[in-house]
């Protein structure tokens, strides 16, 4: 499972000009699911994301996590993260999970995140054509793997 996290001052996901998920300070997570991923991979990645220290402390050092600052989380499914780009000029999606498997793990991830943060998680809609807007804070962006 792949997670591209971006530290944001705000972010939103829209479908047909209708906002379906929006946050203020926190993390935008673009979530890629591969065919070998299981719930254990989702659990491991979630813990990493919630505890990854990407927010500045009082000295300006990245020592605080999403949990530490009480930040928000916007999760957007992003199957293109699972693309193999090693050969040619067109990506291969042979390692990406099937839509059925990916949606099941995406929903599982959202449920686990809501439980872990004890709050409603903002998200895009699985499989939808979305427009994602963000104000990247830094910019700070990291690729995480479970």
N, C-alpha and C positions, 0 to 999 in steps of 0.2 A: 504494500500500500504506500502511496506517495502523497506527500502533503507539501504544497508550496504555500508557505505562510508569508504574509506581508503585514508589517506593523502599520496600522492606519490610524488617522485621526477621525476618519469616517469612511464608510463604504456602503454600497447598496447593490442589489440585484433586481433587475426589472425585466418583465415580460410584456411585450406589446405596450410599452410606456406605462405599465402599472408596476409600482414597487412591490416586490414580494418579500424582501428581506432588507433590513437596514440596521446599521450599528453606528455608534460614535467610537470613541477610543477603544482599540482592541486589535484583534487579528482577523484578517480575511484569509480563509483557508480554501485553496483550490485543491480538491481531493480527487486523486486518481486511483482507480482500483484495478488491480491485475488479476488474471484468472487463477493464480495460485493463492490469493489472499483468503483468509478465514477471519472469523470474529476475533481471534487472538491477535491478529495483525492490527485490526481496528483498535482494540484495547491498548496495545502497545503504542501506536501512533498517537492516540488521544492523550495518553499520559505524558508523552513527550511534548506535545503541543501545549498542553495546559501548564506545564512546568518549565518550558524552555525560556531562558532568561534573555529577553530581547528588549525590555523596557528599562529606561534609565532610572538609576537611584538618585539620591540627593547630590551625589558627586558626578553625575552625568555618565556613569558606567552602566553597561548593560548587565544588571544584576537582578532585575525583577521580572517575574513571570506574569502571564495573563491573570492567574489566580491572585498573585500578590497585589496587583493594582485594581482588581475587581473589574477588569476589562470585559468587553463583549466579544462574541465570536460569530462570524458570518461564514457559513459553510456552503461552497458551491461545487457541484460535481464537475469534474474536468477530465473526461476520458482521454483527451489528447496528451495528458502527462504520461500515459502508459505507452506512448508511441515509440517505436524503434526507428531512430533517425540515422543509423550507422551506414546504410547503403542507399545510394541513389538520391534522387531529388524529391521523393514522395514518401511520406511516413507510412510505416506499417503498423497496424494495430493488432497484430497477432497475439501480443501478450496482454492485451486489455481484456478484462472480464466481460462476459456476455452481459447484455443490458439487464437481464433478469437477476443474475448473480450480483451485479454491481448495485442495482437499486436496493436489493435486500441488504447488502452491507452498508450502503449509504444511509438507509433508514436506521439500521442498527447503530451506526456511528452517531447519528443525530440524537437518538434516544440515550445512548451512553453519555454523550456530552452534556445533555440537559440534566441528567442525574448527577454527574460529577460537579457541574457548576451550580446546581440547584436553581436553575433559571431556564426560561424558554430560550432556545437557540434560534437564531435567525438563519435562514437558508434560502438558497435558490430552489428551483423545482427540478427534480431529476429529469434529464433528457430534454429539457426545454431549451429553446434558442433564447439566450439571455443577454442582456447588456449589463455589464458589471462596471460600476463606477467606484473609484477609490481615491482617497487622498493619502498616498503612501507617506508615512512619517519617517523621514530619514534621507533617502529611502533605505528601508531595512527589509530585506527579502531573504528567506532561507528555504532550501529544499530539504525536507525531512523524509526518511524512509523508515518503515517499521521493521 
